[in-house]
């Protein structure tokens, strides 16, 4: 939220709650992969924020994406989320969400 504020976004309180809750879900999913570290990336465009967590757990198979579908349902339960997804690559599993600010 601090960085979004620096970028001059002033989301409504319910959106702040959604950003914090979704970020927590993304990080928990990345940590559950058991990698050696987790990266969180934030970007903005056209009044939306994209939050991405990367697990850095190499060697995951694409089947790991299926394991994260429950967290996607939890993420989309927040009304300000306009999209989310999971994919697995050589650098680990990426799980992301786009939130309207």
N, C-alpha and C positions, 0 to 999 in steps of 0.2 A: 504494500500500500504506500510505503514511503516513496518508492520509485515512481509509482503512478502519480503521486502528488507532485513530484518534481517535474513530471511531464505535463502538469497542469490539469490533470483529471480530478474531478471532485464527485465521485460516485455517491449515489444515495446510500443510506445506511444498510438497506437490505442487499445492495450490490456489494458493499464492503464485506458483509457477512458471507456472501456467496464466494467472493474471491478468496477469502481466508479459508473457508471450508474446502473449496475445490483444490486449493494449493496443498492443503493438508492431505487430502485423498491422493493426489498425484505423488506426493513425496512418500507416503506410506506404501503405495504400490511399487514405487521404484526401490525402496528399502527392502521390501519383501522378496525381491529378486536375489538378494544376497551378494550384490557386487561389492567392490572395495570402496566405492564412493558413489555419490549421487550428485548430479548437476541439475540446477533449476534455471531455466531460461525464461525471460519475459520480453515480449515485444508488443508494440501497439500499432494500430492502423485504423483510421476511420472510426474512432470511437469504440474500438474493441481492443481487448488485450488477449494475447495468446500466452498461455503458461504451459511450459513443457518441462517434464522431469525425465531425466535419462539415468538408467540404472547402472551403466558401465559394467554390467555383468556379461562378459563375452561368452560365447558358446551356447546362448539360449537358442532354442529352436522356435520356429514360427508358431508352434503349438502354445508357446507361452502367451501369445496374444489372446487365446481363448480363455486362459486363466484370469485375465484382467477384465472380462466382460462384465462381471458383477460391479466392479468399480466404475465402469462407464455408466451403468444404470444409476449409481449413486450420484455421479457427477451431473447427469442430465436431469436429475430431480430438482436442480436449482434453475429457477425460471430465467435467469439472465445468461445461461449457457446456450450458445447458438451452435456449438459443434464440439466434438471430442473424438479421440481415436487412439489406437495403439498400433505400433508396428515394431518389429524386431529386426535389428541389423547387426553388423559385425561389432558395433560399439556398445551393444546392449539394447534393452527395450526402451522405447520412447513412448510416453503416454502424455497426451496433451488435451487442453481444453481452450476454447475461445469463449470469452465472456463479453457481453455488451456492457459498456461502462455508462 
